[in-house]
Amino acid sequence: MRITFIPAFLLVLLASSAAQSLYRNVKISDENDPSEVTIAINPTDHNNMVAASNIENYYYSFDGGLSWQSRRSASAYGVWGDPCIVADTRGYFYYFHLSNAGAESVKWLDRIVCQRSDDGGISWSSGTYTGVNGPHLQDKEWAAVDITYSAFHNNIYLAWTQCGQNKFNDDGAVISPLDSASNIIFSFSTDAGDTWSERKRINQFSGDECSFAESTVLGAVPCVGLNGEVYVIWSSPKGIILDRSTDGGISWLERDILVSEQPGGFKFIVPGVYRCFGFPSMACDYSGSRFRGKLYVSWSDQRRGTDNTDIWISSSTDEGNSWSRPLMVNNDTGASHQFFNWMTIDQSNGYIYVVFYDRRAYTDNFTDVCLAISSDGGSTFDNVQISETPFLPEASTFMGDYTNIAAVDGIIRPIWTRLDSSRLSVWTAIVNH
């Protein structure tokens, strides 16, 4: 039996809804095996949206996401997945990804690449980079732009994981063991991505080598506070960790702040999924609502059992020094899997939106996509199904490590990967409040 979840303040939208879904779904692309998705809305033209997916796919729309153009990206340093798209207040888009130039002097995954588009995502610069520290690997980056009116307005902040490697001779013997720990690295740009600051390690406690993901520090996500503070959160064996800078990313706290434990770890098993991480996402309320300045972190874990993955949220009103007790975002009552969540805030009103995969309606691996919405500062959440039809994934095919969502002035565009058996496709839903 299918279950529909209708938030009270969205009932007005149902009059024109299709019978099986509250929102129109749009297929962005099914070309080049797309997975692991990201999306951003142009703050100067809300009909202009840009998205990307693994490994080298990018998409742009000029009609609010109703139709999309699909292209394959290239850069001077190669393209190797983990896409992240963000936009600044001038309408520039920034496309971050891993590197794979294939040249002897430029190693695989040895840096984080940034490409900029000044024409709404149609064309991109050849790219700049940061983070080179060979032969270590640089992995799983994410970015944020300061869209506040702070002294750091339009600064771009970037964080990622560095993985250790050993040097080997031609016979495979270790020549010189390197630091095999994993660490969180940070860099910033003050000139629209043309140049980048020196890389800086910001975590206090390292993780183990990246061949064992559950014991690494991974999933770093930056966020800008109300007054231009820079926050970075990540998952670790100790739980969700936060660090903070109040001078534009130059200096950082000397201690890691624990936001929440992740019981069972941030890597866990969801049937039918190649691998599943409960990475955190973070947002700050800049709106004129009564929650202005409040920080939020959302993640997933299996604290209620290995057959019951859930989405959680915690908040802070003191610049991240202390955090509320985790609140469950998905409002189902049984044991089912909700996973691959991402959170954003519409800064026009302070509404919180969390997108995630949802299996509450099924006893097998059929999967819906759900949107959780809070209008009261994360105290309560309404859940609404936004996918028109379920899909049935297979664990043999990688479908990415995250979803994404963007919201600007009542225009909300979630993005997700469908995996119908072994067939991958990227989708959005037309959500306008």
N, C-alpha and C positions, 0 to 999 in steps of 0.2 A: 504494500500500500504506500502511495506517495503522500508525503506530508508537506503542507505549505505553511510558512511562518510569516505572518502579516503584522508588521508593526502598526500600532494604532494610528500614528500620525501620517502613515503612508496610504491609508485606505482610499484617500481621494484619487490616488493614481490608478486604482484598479479598474476604473470604468473602461479604460481603453486597453487593458492588458489582454494578452493572449490567454487562452484557456489553461495552458500548461506552464506559464511563466509570467512573472510580474513585469519583466523587462525584456526588451528586444536584445537578442544576442547577435553579434556581428563577428564573423570569422575574419580575422586579420590576415592570416596566411596559413597554408599547410605545405609550403615549399621548403626544401632543404632541411627536413627533420628538425623543426624548431622546438626549442625547450628553454626553460629558465628565462623569465620574461621581466621586462621593465617598461614603464610608461611615464610620460610627463606631459603637462599641459602648458602651453605658452601663456604666461600671465598677461601679455599685451594683446593676445588674440585667442580667445578661448575656443575657437573652432580649430585651431592649429594644435595638433598633438603628435608626439613622436614616441615610438616604441622600438624595442629591440629584443632579440632572442639569440640563444646559442646557435651556431658558433659565431656566425658573421652576418646575421640577418638584421636589417633595420627597416622601419616602416614609418610613413608619415601620412597625416590626414589634414585636410583643410575644411572639413565639413562636420566637425564635432565627433569624429569617429565613426560616421556612417559608412565611409568607404576609405580604403587604404591603398597606398602604393608600396610595393615591396621591392627592396634592393639588397644587394650584398655589399658589405663594407670592406674597405682595404685601408691600410695605413702603412707608413714608412717602417713600422716596427712589427707588422703582422697583427692578426686578430685571432684570439683564441678563447672566446667565450667569457663567462661571468659578466654579462652586460649590465650597465647601470646608466640610465638617462636622467639628467636633472636639467632644470632651466633657471636662468637668473631673471632679474626684473627688467632687463633690456630686451628679453625675448630670445637671447642666445640659448641654444641647447648644447649640452656637453655629454659626450658619449664615452664612457670609461669601459675598458676591457683589458683582458690579459694579452700578452705579447707572444708572437711566434713568427719571427722574421725569417728563420731558417738559414741565416748566414752564420759563418763561423764566429764572427765577432759579436753577434747578437744571439744570445741563448734563449731557449724556450722558457717562457714564464719568468723571465729575469727582471721584468719591470711592469709598471702599471701605465697604460697608455690613455691619453685624453685627446679626443677629437672634438672640434667645435663646429657648429653649424650656425650661420648667420641668416639663413634663408628658410627657416622653418623645418629643417631636417631633410631638405632635398639634396644638398651637397655638404661635404665635410672637409675640414682641414686634414692635412697629411698626418698630423698628430704631434703632440709633445709627450714627455714621459717623466716619471719620477720613480724612485725606489730602487735603483740598480745597486745590488750588493752581491755580485756573483761569487761563488756559484749557488747561493741560496735562491730558493723559489719564492716568488711573490704571488699571492693567491687571494681570491675572495674579497675583492675591494668593494667599497660603497662610498658614495659622495653626498654632500649636502652643500647648499648655497645659503649664505646669510641674506635673507630677504627682509630683515628688520631694518630699522633706521639707526643702527648702531654705527660706531666708527669703522666697523669692518664690513659695511654694506657691500654685497655682491662678492665677498671673498668666497672661494671654493675650498671646501675641506674634504680630505680624502683619507680613508683608513683601510687597512687590509692586514692579512696575516703573512708573515715571513716564515718559511719552512727551512729547516737546516738540511744540508746535504753533506756527504763525504766525497772527497776526491779519490778516484780510483786510477790505477795504472791499466795498461792494455790487457793485463792478465786478470783483471777484476779484483786485485788486492788493494786494500785501503792504503793510500799514500799518507794522507794526513786527515784525521777525523776532525770535522768542524763541529761547532756547537749545533747539535741536532734538535735543539729546542724550537718551539714555535712561539712567536711574539707578535704583538700588535704594533704596526708601524703607521705613522701619520705624516702627512705632508699637506701644504696649503698653497694656494695661488691667489695673488692680489691683482693680477692683470689678465683676467678672463682666460686663464689656462695657458698663456704664452710661456710662462716660466713657473717653476715650482720650488718651494723651500727645500732645504736639506731634510732627508728622511729622519724621523725621530721615533725611537721606541718609547711607548707610553705606558705599557703594562708593568706592574710590579712583579707579578708571579707569572713565570713562563709555563707553557704547556709542553707536552712531549712532542716527538717528531710527528709530522703530518701523515705518516703512513697509518696511524691509528687515530682517526678523526675524533673519536669520543674523548681522547685525552689531550687534545690540542686546545689552544685558544683560537677561536674561529667565529666568523660571522660578524665582523666589526661593522658598525653602522654609526656614522656621525649625525649629530643633530645640533641645531643652533637654538640657543635660549632667547628669551624675550629681550635681553639687553646685549645680545651678541656673544654670550658665553658659548663655548664649544664643548659639546659632550660627545663621548664615544662610548658605546656599549658593545659587549661581545659575550659569547658563550664560552665557558671554561669548565674544567672539572669541578671547580668550586661553586659554579652557578653563573647567573647573569652578573657581569662586572661592568662598572662604570668608571670613567675618568673624566676630568673637567679642566678646561682652560678658560681663564678670564681675560687673556691678552691676545686673542686671535690665533691661538695655537702655538705660541712661542714657548710657554712654560706650562707645566701640568702638575696636578697633585702628586705628592710623593707616595700616596697610598691608593690602593684600589678600593672602590666602594662596592659592597655587595648589594645589588638590587633585590635579588631573590635566588633561592636555590632552584635547581632544576632536577627534582627527584627522578632517579632513573637515568640521568644524563641527557645531553642535548642531541645525541644520536640514538634513534630507537627504530623498532621495526613496525611498519604498517603493512599489512598484507597487500600484495599486488603492487607495491611501490619499490622501485629499484633501491633507493635509500631515502631515509627521512631524517632531516635535522629540524630542531625546534628553535632556529635562530630568532633573536629578538629584533624588533623594529622599534623606533622611538620617534616621538613628535612632541612639539611644544605648542601651546595655544597662544597665538598672537592676537586673537580676535578681541572684540570689545565685550565679550561675554563675561559673566561673573567668574569664569574659570581662567581668565587671562593670566598667563605666566605659568600655568600648571604644566608639569612634565608627565609624559606617559611612556611606559614601556610595555610591549605586548610580545608574547612568545608562546610556545607550546611545549608540553611535556606529558609524561605518563605517571604523574603522581597518584592518579586514581586507578592505576592498573595497566598492564601491558595490552589489555584489550580495550582501553578507554583513553585515547589521546584527547587532550583538551587544550583550548586556547585560554590564555590568562592575560590579565592586565594589572599593572601596579602604577601608582602615581606618586608624585612628589610636589610639595608646595614650598620647599626650602632649597631650591637649586640643586636638587639631587643628593643632598646629604642624608636624608632619610626617605623611606619608601613605605607606602601603604601595604597592607596585607593583600596578597594576590586575590583578584576577583575573576571568576570564570566568565568568559565572554560568550561562549556557546551556551544556550539555555535548554539543551536537551536534558532529560533526566535519566536515561538509560546508559548502558555501556556501548559506546561507538567511537569511531575515530574522526576527529577534527584536526586538520594538520595543514602545514605550509601556509601560515598566516602572514599578512602584512597589514600595517596600520598607517593611516594618515589622518590629518585634521583639515577640515575646510575652514580657512582662516576668516571667512566672511561671517561665520556664526559660532565657531567653536565645536561643531558636531564632529564626533569621532567615527571613523569608518574602518572596519577590519574585514578583510576578505580572507576566506579560507575554504579548503575542501571539506566536504561534510558527508558523512555516511549514516546519519541518524535514521534515515528512512528505510534502510535496507539491512538484511541479515547476511549479505555477502559483500563483495568488494565494489559494487556499484557506487559511484561517487557523484555528488552534486557539488555546486559551488554556492557558497553562502556569503551574505554580507551582513555583518553585525553593525548596528547603528546606536550611538548614544548621544542624547541631547542634554544630558545632565552631568557632564564632567566625568563620565566613566562609572557612575554609580549603578546604572542599569543599562542593559543592552537589549534591543529588539533584534531578532534574527529574521532575515528574509532570503528565500532561495532566489538566486539570480540566473542560474543556468536553466535553459529551456528543457534540456534532456540530460539524463545521467550518462556517464561513460564508465567503461570497465577496463582499468589499466592492467598491464602485465608487468611483473617485476623484472623481466628480462630486458626491458627498454627503459632507458634513463629519461625521465620527464622533467628534470631540473631540480634545483634545491630551494626555489622560492617562487612565490607569486608577487604581485605588486599592485598598487592602486594610487591614483592621483585624484585630488579634489580641489576645485577652484570655483568660488562663487556659485555654489549649488550644482556644478557640473562634476559628476563623480564617474570616473572611468577605472573600474577594476580590470585587471588583465590576468589571464591564466592559460595554462597549457592543458589541452585535452589529450588523453592517450587512449584511443579506442583500439584495444588490443595492441598492435605495434604501430598504429598510425598516429602521428603527432600533428597537432594543429594549435594555433594561438587564437584566443578569443577575447572579446571585451563585451560589456553590457552597457546599454544606453540608460544611464541612471541620472535623472535630472530632478533635483528637489527645489 
